[in-house]
C-alpha cells in the first residue's frame, strides 16, 4: 500500500507527475492540482454470500482497503438514472451531426454504503470495467478509479482535499439576483393542485454538453465522456434524492469537432450567455428537457460555475461549470449548486445545516442540501405553477426498435440477437422470423419450437396461497401469474397476502426452527416500544427509528420464544434476546442496523400512518420485520407497521361467490376446484379460472387448489 501527500511548490509539480508516471505505469495517476490530498493503490475483491442475500435486487459487495483498513462496500443498482436508450449527439470532422444510442448495461450504476458505518455513502459505476466513483466515509470523501495499465484489477483510491481548501466562491450569485431572476419567469399565483407536491416524488430531465477541450482531454474517447456524464449525473442525483427530486439523464452532446459557441472568454458568465442562446436556438428542437448544463475544460477569472433561469423554462434555463481534470466530485457538486438555484434555492446562511454540518452544497461544501435549501426548494415548487414539469415521469420505456436486440417488437416473430447467437438458436432466424416448421422460440409454453399441449402446467403453486397456471395449446406464453386474493384464510388462522400465508408462528419457525413459537404480547411491548434498532415500527425520515405505540407493538419487529438453537443467519444479521424476569420469558428477535439501509435508493417506500412518514428500506433483506397482512387481532392486520382494520386488504370473496367450489384469485375471479368450470364454478369442468388457462383432465400431483 502506497500513500503520497504532495508538499511541493508549484514549480516542482511537473517533476512529481513525471515520477508518478514512471513508477506506476503509463497512466498519470496523481497531480497536485487535481484537488486530491493523497492516494493509495488497492485491489477490490467481489464478495459472494450464502443464503441468496446477494441476489436481492442485484445487490453486489466488494472488499477493498481504504486508508489501510478493510472496508466492505454494499451496492444496489440505481434506478431512474437513464432511459432505455440514452441519446448521444456528436459531430463528424466536417461538422455533421451524429445521433447514437450506445448500449449501457442496466446494472452498472450503483448507490450504496460502507458496512458498519452509518455516516457513509457510495456512488459507483462499473460500466467500463472496474469500480469508478465516490465513497464517503465519515467526513472524508474518496474517489476510486481503475488503473488503465493494471493487469490485476488495481485501483487508485484518492482522498479528496478538505473543504477548507475549496474556493470560497462557486457561482457568484447574490440572493437578490437569484430571486429577481426567478421572478422574471414564475407565475406567482398559488395553484391549489400543487399543494401536495411536498410529499410527491419529482423528476428532472437533464441534458449534459461537453466542450471540445474536455473531449480531447479524454483522449478523444467518446465512451469515456459518456461515462463521465453518467457518473456526474449519478452524483448529482444522490444529492437531490434527499429532497425527493430525481435527476434523469436524458441526453448527452459532445462537441467532438469544435466548440459550437465561443468559450474563450475571461469570465464564465459570458459563456453562459452564449450557451443559453445555443440552447434556445439549437438544442430545444431535439433535446426537450428541463435543464441543460455545459462542462468546460478551462478556467475563468471570476467563477467556477453559473446558472441562468429556472427549471421548466426552455428559453432561459441552463448552467455552465468547469471540469478540468480527473476529479469528478468537485464538478458534480458545482453542477448541483447551480442546479439548486434553478429549483429555487438561495445561498446558505451561517446557521444553515446539513446532516449536522455547516458545509452544505448551497454554501461552499458538499455534504448535501441544508435545511434552508429544503425550505427554499419546497417554497419554490409550491408557489410556482411553472414547476409542473418536475411532476412528469421520464419516459423510461423508450426502446429503439431493431431486429437483433433480443426484444420481440413490431412485426418480429422472434429475436435471437446477434448472428452468432442466432446460430445457436434452433427456432429463430437472424431476420427475426421463425425457422421453417417452428411455431415459437421462447416462452414457458414453448418446447423445441412447438407449443406445449393444452393443460400443461407451466407455473406451479409455490405455497397454499399461490395458484397454478396452464398452457392453452395455442400460445408460447404462460398466462400471467395469479394467486389467491389478499385476505384469503390460510393455516394457523392467518391470511394470504402477496402470494404468501402471513403468520408470526410460521415466521418464527422459518427463522428459528420448527420448535419456535410466536412470543406473547409482553415480548412485543418490551422490544418495540423502545424505538431502537432491535425494536421499532419502522424508520422515520432517513436515519431515525420510530417507536411503536402499545396498539401497534405487535406489528413492529418479530419476537419469538421456545428457541432451542441459534440458526445460521445471513451476513450482517443481528440476533437479539430480551429476558423478561417476571414472566420468565426469553424473547428472541432480529435487529436491523441503519448502516444496512441504502441511503437515497429509489426503492425506499414511503408509508404514512396519518401522523408521520417512514422510509422502508428495501436494500439488504430485513428478516425480522412483521410481514404486512399478518393478523394482529379480530378483523385487524398489520400494515405498514401499524395494526389496522382488515378492510385495508379489500377482501370480499365470500363462499357464495364461487358457489363454495373455489376461491377468488388476485384478479377477483373464481379459481374453481377440480370438477367445476370457471367462471363461477357452477358447471362441470376441470377447475382453474378464466385467468389460469385450462387445467385439463385430472393427473397425478394435481395442485391442491384443484382438488375437492
HUMO-V339148 format. One record per residue. N is the residue number from 1. RES is the residue in one small letter. PSI is psi in whole degrees, 0 to 359 (999 if undefined). Layout:
[[N & RES & PSI] [N & RES & PSI]]
This chain:
[[1 & x & 132] [2 & x & 138] [3 & x & 133] [4 & x & 130] [5 & x & 112] [6 & x & 125] [7 & x & 47] [8 & x & 155] [9 & x & 159] [10 & x & 328] [11 & x & 342] [12 & x & 5] [13 & x & 318] [14 & x & 320] [15 & x & 316] [16 & x & 315] [17 & x & 317] [18 & x & 317] [19 & x & 319] [20 & x & 326] [21 & x & 314] [22 & x & 322] [23 & x & 338] [24 & x & 16] [25 & x & 184] [26 & x & 335] [27 & x & 133] [28 & x & 121] [29 & x & 351] [30 & x & 138] [31 & x & 136] [32 & x & 337] [33 & x & 5] [34 & x & 352] [35 & x & 17] [36 & x & 144] [37 & x & 321] [38 & x & 179] [39 & x & 164] [40 & x & 160] [41 & x & 133] [42 & x & 159] [43 & x & 100] [44 & x & 144] [45 & x & 122] [46 & x & 133] [47 & x & 151] [48 & x & 154] [49 & x & 148] [50 & x & 161] [51 & x & 7] [52 & x & 10] [53 & x & 319] [54 & x & 337] [55 & x & 350] [56 & x & 122] [57 & x & 33] [58 & x & 39] [59 & x & 132] [60 & x & 155] [61 & x & 148] [62 & x & 145] [63 & x & 127] [64 & x & 160] [65 & x & 132] [66 & x & 121] [67 & x & 41] [68 & x & 358] [69 & x & 142] [70 & x & 129] [71 & x & 139] [72 & x & 121] [73 & x & 120] [74 & x & 131] [75 & x & 143] [76 & x & 143] [77 & x & 140] [78 & x & 122] [79 & x & 162] [80 & x & 2] [81 & x & 321] [82 & x & 153] [83 & x & 171] [84 & x & 321] [85 & x & 105] [86 & x & 130] [87 & x & 127] [88 & x & 121] [89 & x & 134] [90 & x & 185] [91 & x & 144] [92 & x & 173] [93 & x & 334] [94 & x & 359] [95 & x & 8] [96 & x & 136] [97 & x & 134] [98 & x & 140] [99 & x & 133] [100 & x & 159] [101 & x & 81] [102 & x & 151] [103 & x & 124] [104 & x & 119] [105 & x & 145] [106 & x & 348] [107 & x & 42] [108 & x & 5] [109 & x & 125] [110 & x & 154] [111 & x & 154] [112 & x & 205] [113 & x & 169] [114 & x & 128] [115 & x & 135] [116 & x & 4] [117 & x & 112] [118 & x & 338] [119 & x & 59] [120 & x & 150] [121 & x & 159] [122 & x & 139] [123 & x & 109] [124 & x & 141] [125 & x & 137] [126 & x & 19] [127 & x & 332] [128 & x & 20] [129 & x & 136] [130 & x & 179] [131 & x & 130] [132 & x & 126] [133 & x & 207] [134 & x & 135] [135 & x & 136] [136 & x & 121] [137 & x & 112] [138 & x & 236] [139 & x & 2] [140 & x & 142] [141 & x & 139] [142 & x & 146] [143 & x & 128] [144 & x & 136] [145 & x & 138] [146 & x & 143] [147 & x & 125] [148 & x & 324] [149 & x & 5] [150 & x & 141] [151 & x & 357] [152 & x & 35] [153 & x & 33] [154 & x & 143] [155 & x & 153] [156 & x & 129] [157 & x & 113] [158 & x & 136] [159 & x & 120] [160 & x & 151] [161 & x & 152] [162 & x & 155] [163 & x & 339] [164 & x & 339] [165 & x & 0] [166 & x & 156] [167 & x & 147] [168 & x & 335] [169 & x & 121] [170 & x & 301] [171 & x & 344] [172 & x & 354] [173 & x & 138] [174 & x & 158] [175 & x & 325] [176 & x & 320] [177 & x & 320] [178 & x & 313] [179 & x & 317] [180 & x & 319] [181 & x & 320] [182 & x & 317] [183 & x & 334] [184 & x & 340] [185 & x & 350] [186 & x & 145] [187 & x & 107] [188 & x & 357] [189 & x & 134] [190 & x & 128] [191 & x & 125] [192 & x & 325] [193 & x & 3] [194 & x & 358] [195 & x & 346] [196 & x & 8] [197 & x & 343] [198 & x & 325] [199 & x & 354] [200 & x & 145] [201 & x & 136] [202 & x & 158] [203 & x & 134] [204 & x & 123] [205 & x & 125] [206 & x & 143] [207 & x & 136] [208 & x & 138] [209 & x & 139] [210 & x & 134] [211 & x & 173] [212 & x & 324] [213 & x & 323] [214 & x & 321] [215 & x & 316] [216 & x & 324] [217 & x & 329] [218 & x & 23] [219 & x & 35] [220 & x & 34] [221 & x & 102] [222 & x & 323] [223 & x & 321] [224 & x & 319] [225 & x & 320] [226 & x & 317] [227 & x & 321] [228 & x & 316] [229 & x & 317] [230 & x & 316] [231 & x & 320] [232 & x & 315] [233 & x & 320] [234 & x & 320] [235 & x & 315] [236 & x & 318] [237 & x & 321] [238 & x & 327] [239 & x & 311] [240 & x & 343] [241 & x & 332] [242 & x & 334] [243 & x & 19] [244 & x & 40] [245 & x & 120] [246 & x & 138] [247 & x & 122] [248 & x & 116] [249 & x & 109] [250 & x & 322] [251 & x & 155] [252 & x & 135] [253 & x & 131] [254 & x & 126] [255 & x & 81] [256 & x & 339] [257 & x & 313] [258 & x & 165] [259 & x & 138] [260 & x & 350] [261 & x & 167] [262 & x & 128] [263 & x & 353] [264 & x & 49] [265 & x & 166] [266 & x & 334] [267 & x & 139] [268 & x & 334] [269 & x & 333] [270 & x & 323] [271 & x & 319] [272 & x & 315] [273 & x & 317] [274 & x & 319] [275 & x & 322] [276 & x & 327] [277 & x & 318] [278 & x & 320] [279 & x & 313] [280 & x & 318] [281 & x & 337] [282 & x & 305] [283 & x & 324] [284 & x & 331] [285 & x & 333] [286 & x & 350] [287 & x & 80] [288 & x & 91] [289 & x & 175] [290 & x & 336] [291 & x & 143] [292 & x & 137] [293 & x & 138] [294 & x & 129] [295 & x & 135] [296 & x & 130] [297 & x & 75] [298 & x & 164] [299 & x & 159] [300 & x & 159] [301 & x & 342] [302 & x & 303] [303 & x & 170] [304 & x & 333] [305 & x & 158] [306 & x & 150] [307 & x & 164] [308 & x & 137] [309 & x & 195] [310 & x & 165] [311 & x & 157] [312 & x & 0] [313 & x & 108] [314 & x & 348] [315 & x & 344] [316 & x & 64] [317 & x & 118] [318 & x & 177] [319 & x & 164] [320 & x & 153] [321 & x & 165] [322 & x & 148] [323 & x & 89] [324 & x & 339] [325 & x & 210] [326 & x & 346] [327 & x & 117] [328 & x & 338] [329 & x & 319] [330 & x & 307] [331 & x & 328] [332 & x & 321] [333 & x & 319] [334 & x & 322] [335 & x & 317] [336 & x & 324] [337 & x & 308] [338 & x & 329] [339 & x & 327] [340 & x & 319] [341 & x & 324] [342 & x & 339] [343 & x & 22] [344 & x & 4] [345 & x & 142] [346 & x & 173] [347 & x & 147] [348 & x & 143] [349 & x & 174] [350 & x & 333] [351 & x & 354] [352 & x & 140] [353 & x & 152] [354 & x & 117] [355 & x & 41] [356 & x & 5] [357 & x & 165] [358 & x & 356] [359 & x & 83] [360 & x & 169] [361 & x & 322] [362 & x & 9] [363 & x & 241] [364 & x & 22] [365 & x & 195] [366 & x & 18] [367 & x & 17] [368 & x & 180] [369 & x & 143] [370 & x & 172] [371 & x & 328] [372 & x & 318] [373 & x & 321] [374 & x & 311] [375 & x & 317] [376 & x & 316] [377 & x & 310] [378 & x & 326] [379 & x & 322] [380 & x & 311] [381 & x & 338] [382 & x & 317] [383 & x & 355] [384 & x & 108] [385 & x & 338] [386 & x & 357] [387 & x & 5] [388 & x & 335] [389 & x & 337] [390 & x & 349] [391 & x & 354] [392 & x & 121] [393 & x & 127] [394 & x & 149] [395 & x & 77] [396 & x & 340] [397 & x & 5] [398 & x & 129] [399 & x & 132] [400 & x & 104] [401 & x & 131] [402 & x & 148] [403 & x & 129] [404 & x & 0] [405 & x & 8] [406 & x & 21] [407 & x & 123] [408 & x & 119] [409 & x & 161] [410 & x & 231] [411 & x & 10] [412 & x & 142] [413 & x & 331] [414 & x & 173] [415 & x & 105] [416 & x & 1] [417 & x & 220] [418 & x & 169] [419 & x & 324] [420 & x & 318] [421 & x & 324] [422 & x & 334] [423 & x & 331] [424 & x & 351] [425 & x & 127] [426 & x & 347] [427 & x & 334] [428 & x & 144] [429 & x & 161] [430 & x & 340] [431 & x & 13] [432 & x & 30] [433 & x & 152] [434 & x & 146] [435 & x & 160] [436 & x & 130] [437 & x & 350] [438 & x & 140] [439 & x & 344] [440 & x & 169] [441 & x & 318] [442 & x & 171] [443 & x & 152] [444 & x & 341] [445 & x & 22] [446 & x & 128] [447 & x & 118] [448 & x & 46] [449 & x & 10] [450 & x & 155] [451 & x & 141] [452 & x & 152] [453 & x & 156] [454 & x & 136] [455 & x & 353] [456 & x & 128] [457 & x & 110] [458 & x & 345] [459 & x & 116] [460 & x & 164] [461 & x & 133] [462 & x & 332] [463 & x & 184] [464 & x & 348] [465 & x & 2] [466 & x & 166] [467 & x & 147] [468 & x & 158] [469 & x & 155] [470 & x & 147] [471 & x & 151] [472 & x & 358] [473 & x & 351] [474 & x & 6] [475 & x & 151] [476 & x & 351] [477 & x & 139] [478 & x & 142] [479 & x & 158] [480 & x & 146] [481 & x & 129] [482 & x & 163] [483 & x & 174] [484 & x & 144] [485 & x & 141] [486 & x & 130] [487 & x & 351] [488 & x & 131] [489 & x & 145] [490 & x & 184] [491 & x & 162] [492 & x & 33] [493 & x & 34] [494 & x & 184] [495 & x & 150] [496 & x & 140] [497 & x & 126] [498 & x & 46] [499 & x & 12] [500 & x & 153] [501 & x & 117] [502 & x & 111] [503 & x & 133] [504 & x & 321] [505 & x & 314] [506 & x & 324] [507 & x & 316] [508 & x & 318] [509 & x & 320] [510 & x & 325] [511 & x & 312] [512 & x & 2] [513 & x & 171] [514 & x & 339] [515 & x & 344] [516 & x & 151] [517 & x & 161] [518 & x & 139] [519 & x & 156] [520 & x & 173] [521 & x & 331] [522 & x & 323] [523 & x & 319] [524 & x & 320] [525 & x & 316] [526 & x & 325] [527 & x & 311] [528 & x & 347] [529 & x & 350] [530 & x & 324] [531 & x & 40] [532 & x & 190] [533 & x & 344] [534 & x & 343] [535 & x & 117] [536 & x & 177] [537 & x & 39] [538 & x & 182] [539 & x & 122] [540 & x & 130] [541 & x & 228] [542 & x & 326] [543 & x & 32] [544 & x & 143] [545 & x & 150] [546 & x & 125] [547 & x & 147] [548 & x & 149] [549 & x & 165] [550 & x & 325] [551 & x & 327] [552 & x & 358] [553 & x & 328] [554 & x & 353] [555 & x & 10] [556 & x & 244] [557 & x & 143] [558 & x & 138] [559 & x & 133] [560 & x & 154] [561 & x & 179] [562 & x & 39] [563 & x & 113] [564 & x & 321] [565 & x & 148] [566 & x & 130] [567 & x & 164] [568 & x & 117] [569 & x & 157] [570 & x & 158] [571 & x & 148] [572 & x & 11] [573 & x & 140] [574 & x & 122] [575 & x & 139] [576 & x & 137] [577 & x & 144] [578 & x & 121] [579 & x & 119] [580 & x & 108] [581 & x & 315] [582 & x & 319] [583 & x & 352] [584 & x & 50] [585 & x & 139] [586 & x & 110] [587 & x & 134] [588 & x & 139] [589 & x & 184] [590 & x & 127] [591 & x & 168] [592 & x & 103] [593 & x & 152] [594 & x & 336] [595 & x & 349] [596 & x & 351] [597 & x & 121] [598 & x & 107] [599 & x & 124] [600 & x & 12] [601 & x & 151] [602 & x & 343] [603 & x & 32] [604 & x & 117] [605 & x & 148] [606 & x & 128] [607 & x & 147] [608 & x & 115] [609 & x & 13] [610 & x & 339] [611 & x & 336] [612 & x & 162] [613 & x & 145] [614 & x & 147] [615 & x & 128] [616 & x & 114] [617 & x & 136] [618 & x & 28] [619 & x & 253] [620 & x & 138] [621 & x & 134] [622 & x & 98] [623 & x & 344] [624 & x & 11] [625 & x & 144] [626 & x & 129] [627 & x & 143] [628 & x & 144] [629 & x & 354] [630 & x & 137] [631 & x & 139] [632 & x & 21] [633 & x & 177] [634 & x & 122] [635 & x & 31] [636 & x & 146] [637 & x & 158] [638 & x & 134] [639 & x & 122] [640 & x & 43] [641 & x & 19] [642 & x & 148] [643 & x & 112] [644 & x & 170] [645 & x & 140] [646 & x & 351] [647 & x & 342] [648 & x & 338] [649 & x & 348] [650 & x & 41] [651 & x & 122] [652 & x & 32] [653 & x & 92] [654 & x & 155] [655 & x & 326] [656 & x & 335] [657 & x & 318] [658 & x & 24] [659 & x & 32] [660 & x & 25] [661 & x & 19] [662 & x & 184] [663 & x & 164] [664 & x & 140] [665 & x & 183] [666 & x & 346] [667 & x & 7] [668 & x & 26] [669 & x & 155] [670 & x & 133] [671 & x & 108] [672 & x & 152] [673 & x & 162] [674 & x & 136] [675 & x & 348] [676 & x & 150] [677 & x & 145] [678 & x & 160] [679 & x & 341] [680 & x & 9] [681 & x & 36] [682 & x & 327] [683 & x & 162] [684 & x & 146] [685 & x & 194] [686 & x & 10] [687 & x & 192] [688 & x & 192] [689 & x & 176] [690 & x & 349] [691 & x & 339] [692 & x & 345] [693 & x & 162] [694 & x & 121] [695 & x & 326] [696 & x & 180] [697 & x & 156] [698 & x & 135] [699 & x & 175] [700 & x & 156] [701 & x & 34] [702 & x & 136] [703 & x & 146] [704 & x & 324] [705 & x & 345] [706 & x & 355] [707 & x & 141] [708 & x & 999]]
